[in-house]
Amino acid sequence: VACSPAEMASDKKSAKPDVAFNKVKFDSYFLEGLKQKTLGNDEQARQQFAKALVLDPKHPATLYELANLAARNGDMSTATEYMGIALKGEPNNRYYREFAASLYQQQAQYDEAAKVYESLVEDYPEMPEYYFELSSMYLYSNQLAKAAAAYDSLEVHAGFNPEVSVQKVKIYGQLGENQKAKAEIEKLI
């Protein structure tokens, strides 16, 4: 169902794009794509988004929707390609970044996911879920000290959290940092 950005480009070549951008036509294709996606008609949705992309080849929301369709159909590689292009158009879009990080995570590209979560933590320090996700990416990639540091940053911004302390006890135990593990246990008592 999903096709790669390169295949989409060949679809664009075979289509007869309007010389001038036609906003009404674009909106019609895009909205019909959303409708078809909502109805679960992935191929019809992809076709509508492809038509919209002919009119505006770098439209981030269209690329995001194509990425969602590709991911929904198990093509994480294509989804990641589309998200990369969408993020070039809207590099600060928080939701696009979250989705890109989840795509990296699903492909076990934990270092790439961590980079995205690092940027999200920097831009949204008040969002505790980003610290948890960042710590998880570090744990998955066996970067235990970085995971503990991310949890420390979370506590600086959000205050004491028993769940975080339990995780830090485990991490410090694995790192052989018994004094730090003991300090976390004492916080829990």
C-alpha positions as CSV (number, residue, x, y, z in Angstrom):
1,V,0.0,0.0,0.0
2,A,2.7,2.5,1.0
3,C,5.3,3.5,-1.5
4,S,8.6,5.2,-1.0
5,P,9.3,8.9,-1.6
6,A,11.3,7.9,-4.7
7,E,8.3,6.0,-6.0
8,M,6.0,8.9,-5.2
9,A,8.4,11.1,-7.2
10,S,7.9,8.8,-10.2
11,D,4.1,9.1,-9.7
12,K,4.5,12.8,-9.8
13,K,6.4,12.6,-13.1
14,S,3.7,10.6,-14.7
15,A,1.0,12.9,-13.4
16,K,0.3,16.2,-15.1
17,P,0.9,18.7,-12.4
18,D,-0.7,22.1,-12.6
19,V,1.8,24.8,-13.6
20,A,0.6,27.1,-10.7
21,F,-0.2,25.9,-7.3
22,N,-4.0,25.3,-7.0
23,K,-4.9,25.6,-3.3
24,V,-8.6,24.5,-3.8
25,K,-7.5,21.4,-5.6
26,F,-4.8,20.7,-3.1
27,D,-7.2,21.1,-0.2
28,S,-9.7,18.8,-1.9
29,Y,-7.1,16.1,-2.3
30,F,-5.7,16.5,1.2
31,L,-9.1,16.5,2.9
32,E,-10.3,13.5,0.8
33,G,-7.1,11.7,1.9
34,L,-7.9,12.4,5.5
35,K,-11.4,11.2,5.0
36,Q,-10.3,8.0,3.4
37,K,-7.6,7.4,6.0
38,T,-10.2,7.8,8.8
39,L,-12.5,5.3,7.0
40,G,-9.6,2.8,6.9
41,N,-9.2,3.0,3.1
42,D,-5.4,3.3,3.1
43,E,-4.8,2.9,-0.6
44,Q,-7.4,5.5,-1.5
45,A,-6.0,7.8,1.1
46,R,-2.4,7.3,-0.2
47,Q,-3.7,8.1,-3.7
48,Q,-5.3,11.3,-2.6
49,F,-2.2,12.4,-0.6
50,A,-0.1,11.6,-3.7
51,K,-2.3,13.9,-5.8
52,A,-1.9,16.6,-3.2
53,L,1.9,16.1,-3.2
54,V,2.0,16.6,-6.9
55,L,0.7,20.1,-6.3
56,D,2.9,20.8,-3.3
57,P,5.8,18.3,-3.2
58,K,7.2,19.4,0.2
59,H,3.9,19.9,2.1
60,P,4.8,18.7,5.6
61,A,1.3,17.6,6.7
62,T,0.9,15.6,3.5
63,L,4.2,13.9,4.1
64,Y,3.3,13.3,7.7
65,E,0.0,11.6,6.6
66,L,1.9,9.4,4.1
67,A,4.3,8.5,6.9
68,N,1.4,7.5,9.1
69,L,-0.1,5.4,6.4
70,A,3.3,3.7,5.7
71,A,3.8,3.0,9.4
72,R,0.2,1.7,9.8
73,N,1.0,-0.7,7.0
74,G,4.3,-1.9,8.6
75,D,6.6,0.0,6.3
76,M,8.7,1.8,8.9
77,S,11.5,2.6,6.5
78,T,9.3,4.5,4.1
79,A,7.5,6.2,7.1
80,T,10.9,7.3,8.4
81,E,11.8,8.7,4.9
82,Y,8.6,10.7,4.7
83,M,9.0,12.0,8.2
84,G,12.6,13.1,7.4
85,I,11.2,15.2,4.5
86,A,8.3,16.5,6.6
87,L,10.7,17.6,9.4
88,K,12.8,19.5,6.9
89,G,9.7,21.6,6.2
90,E,8.7,22.0,9.9
91,P,11.7,21.1,12.0
92,N,10.2,22.5,15.2
93,N,6.9,20.7,14.9
94,R,6.6,18.8,18.2
95,Y,4.2,16.2,17.0
96,Y,6.3,15.4,13.9
97,R,9.3,15.0,16.1
98,E,7.4,12.7,18.5
99,F,6.3,10.5,15.6
100,A,9.8,10.4,14.1
101,A,11.2,9.3,17.5
102,S,8.6,6.6,17.8
103,L,9.5,5.4,14.2
104,Y,13.2,5.2,15.2
105,Q,12.3,3.3,18.3
106,Q,10.2,0.8,16.4
107,Q,13.1,0.1,14.2
108,A,15.5,-0.3,17.2
109,Q,17.3,2.9,16.2
110,Y,17.6,4.0,19.8
111,D,20.5,6.5,19.3
112,E,18.4,8.3,16.6
113,A,15.4,8.3,18.8
114,A,17.5,9.6,21.7
115,K,18.6,12.5,19.6
116,V,15.1,13.5,18.9
117,Y,14.0,13.2,22.6
118,E,17.1,15.2,23.6
119,S,15.9,18.0,21.4
120,L,12.4,17.7,22.8
121,V,13.6,17.8,26.4
122,E,15.6,20.9,25.5
123,D,12.6,22.6,23.9
124,Y,9.9,21.3,26.3
125,P,11.6,20.8,29.7
126,E,8.2,20.9,31.4
127,M,7.1,17.6,29.6
128,P,8.1,14.7,31.9
129,E,7.2,12.1,29.3
130,Y,10.1,13.2,27.1
131,Y,12.5,12.5,30.0
132,F,11.0,9.1,30.5
133,E,11.3,8.3,26.8
134,L,14.8,9.7,26.6
135,S,15.8,7.5,29.6
136,S,14.2,4.5,27.9
137,M,16.2,5.1,24.7
138,Y,19.4,5.2,26.7
139,L,18.5,2.1,28.6
140,Y,17.7,0.2,25.3
141,S,21.1,1.2,24.0
142,N,22.8,0.3,27.2
143,Q,23.9,3.9,28.0
144,L,23.1,3.5,31.7
145,A,24.9,6.7,33.0
146,K,23.0,8.8,30.4
147,A,19.7,7.2,31.5
148,A,20.4,8.1,35.1
149,A,21.3,11.6,34.1
150,A,18.1,12.0,32.2
151,Y,16.2,10.8,35.3
152,D,18.1,13.3,37.4
153,S,17.1,16.1,35.0
154,L,13.5,15.0,35.2
155,E,13.6,15.3,39.0
156,V,15.1,18.8,38.7
157,H,12.2,19.9,36.6
158,A,9.4,17.8,38.1
159,G,10.4,17.1,41.6
160,F,10.8,13.7,43.4
161,N,9.2,10.7,41.8
162,P,9.2,7.3,43.5
163,E,9.1,5.5,40.1
164,V,12.2,7.4,39.0
165,S,14.0,6.6,42.2
166,V,13.3,2.9,41.7
167,Q,14.6,3.0,38.2
168,K,17.7,4.9,39.3
169,V,18.4,2.2,42.0
170,K,18.4,-0.4,39.3
171,I,20.7,1.6,37.1
172,Y,23.1,2.4,39.8
173,G,23.1,-1.2,40.9
174,Q,24.1,-2.2,37.3
175,L,26.8,0.5,37.2
176,G,28.2,-0.7,40.6
177,E,27.5,2.7,42.1
178,N,26.3,1.4,45.4
179,Q,26.4,4.7,47.3
180,K,24.1,6.3,44.8
181,A,21.8,3.3,44.8
182,K,21.7,3.5,48.6
183,A,20.9,7.3,48.5
184,E,18.0,6.6,46.2
185,I,16.7,3.8,48.5
186,E,16.8,6.2,51.4
187,K,14.7,8.7,49.5
188,L,12.1,6.0,49.1
189,I,11.9,5.2,52.8
